[in-house]
Amino acid sequence: MNRSTAFLILAVCALLEAGGDALVRKGMHAGTLANRLVLYLCAAAVLFAYGWLVNRPPWSFGSLLGIYVVLFFIVAQILGIVVFGDKLTTPIMAGGALIVAGGLVITLWR
């Protein structure tokens, strides 16, 4: 598997994981029991898809963890802004810079 394919799979996995978490959060605040159940079932399906996809390729997931954490952080921030109206604060941006720096160290240090 080439790096581009691995990166794309990890990006989709980050979207599925963060998206599944967002669906759970939405479900916790949904008005009716029926709405909560639908959101929880959707979250379960999305999180299952994440677990299945991330374990399909024949890779050492630990060796790709650095870039995955960076992708997850970025996707989670985008979802937080778009779906929940969160704001990027200075501490989040500073911490995010450390996450990106750490991910680059884990991924690129040979």
SULWOHU-V190707 format. One record per residue. N is the residue number from 1. RES is the residue in three letters. OMEGA is omega in degrees with one decimal (999 if undefined). Layout:
n->N res->RES omega->OMEGA
n->N res->RES omega->OMEGA
This chain:
n->1 res->MET omega->-179.6
n->2 res->ASN omega->-175.7
n->3 res->ARG omega->-179.3
n->4 res->SER omega->179.0
n->5 res->THR omega->178.9
n->6 res->ALA omega->179.0
n->7 res->PHE omega->179.8
n->8 res->LEU omega->178.8
n->9 res->ILE omega->179.3
n->10 res->LEU omega->178.4
n->11 res->ALA omega->177.3
n->12 res->VAL omega->177.8
n->13 res->CYS omega->178.1
n->14 res->ALA omega->178.4
n->15 res->LEU omega->179.0
n->16 res->LEU omega->-178.3
n->17 res->GLU omega->179.8
n->18 res->ALA omega->178.2
n->19 res->GLY omega->176.5
n->20 res->GLY omega->176.4
n->21 res->ASP omega->179.3
n->22 res->ALA omega->178.0
n->23 res->LEU omega->176.0
n->24 res->VAL omega->-179.8
n->25 res->ARG omega->176.7
n->26 res->LYS omega->179.6
n->27 res->GLY omega->-180.0
n->28 res->MET omega->-177.1
n->29 res->HIS omega->179.1
n->30 res->ALA omega->-173.7
n->31 res->GLY omega->-174.0
n->32 res->THR omega->177.9
n->33 res->LEU omega->-180.0
n->34 res->ALA omega->178.6
n->35 res->ASN omega->178.5
n->36 res->ARG omega->-178.8
n->37 res->LEU omega->178.5
n->38 res->VAL omega->179.8
n->39 res->LEU omega->178.3
n->40 res->TYR omega->178.2
n->41 res->LEU omega->176.4
n->42 res->CYS omega->178.7
n->43 res->ALA omega->179.7
n->44 res->ALA omega->179.2
n->45 res->ALA omega->-179.2
n->46 res->VAL omega->-180.0
n->47 res->LEU omega->173.4
n->48 res->PHE omega->178.8
n->49 res->ALA omega->175.4
n->50 res->TYR omega->-177.9
n->51 res->GLY omega->179.4
n->52 res->TRP omega->-175.8
n->53 res->LEU omega->-176.0
n->54 res->VAL omega->-179.1
n->55 res->ASN omega->179.6
n->56 res->ARG omega->-176.4
n->57 res->PRO omega->179.7
n->58 res->PRO omega->-177.9
n->59 res->TRP omega->171.4
n->60 res->SER omega->-175.2
n->61 res->PHE omega->178.8
n->62 res->GLY omega->-179.3
n->63 res->SER omega->179.8
n->64 res->LEU omega->-174.5
n->65 res->LEU omega->-178.3
n->66 res->GLY omega->-178.6
n->67 res->ILE omega->179.3
n->68 res->TYR omega->-179.8
n->69 res->VAL omega->177.2
n->70 res->VAL omega->179.9
n->71 res->LEU omega->179.6
n->72 res->PHE omega->179.1
n->73 res->PHE omega->-177.9
n->74 res->ILE omega->179.8
n->75 res->VAL omega->-179.9
n->76 res->ALA omega->178.8
n->77 res->GLN omega->178.4
n->78 res->ILE omega->178.2
n->79 res->LEU omega->178.7
n->80 res->GLY omega->-180.0
n->81 res->ILE omega->-173.4
n->82 res->VAL omega->-173.1
n->83 res->VAL omega->-172.7
n->84 res->PHE omega->178.9
n->85 res->GLY omega->178.4
n->86 res->ASP omega->177.5
n->87 res->LYS omega->172.9
n->88 res->LEU omega->179.2
n->89 res->THR omega->178.6
n->90 res->THR omega->178.0
n->91 res->PRO omega->178.1
n->92 res->ILE omega->179.9
n->93 res->MET omega->178.3
n->94 res->ALA omega->177.0
n->95 res->GLY omega->177.8
n->96 res->GLY omega->176.5
n->97 res->ALA omega->177.4
n->98 res->LEU omega->177.1
n->99 res->ILE omega->179.5
n->100 res->VAL omega->179.1
n->101 res->ALA omega->178.7
n->102 res->GLY omega->178.0
n->103 res->GLY omega->177.5
n->104 res->LEU omega->177.6
n->105 res->VAL omega->-178.7
n->106 res->ILE omega->-175.3
n->107 res->THR omega->-170.6
n->108 res->LEU omega->-177.3
n->109 res->TRP omega->-179.8
n->110 res->ARG omega->999
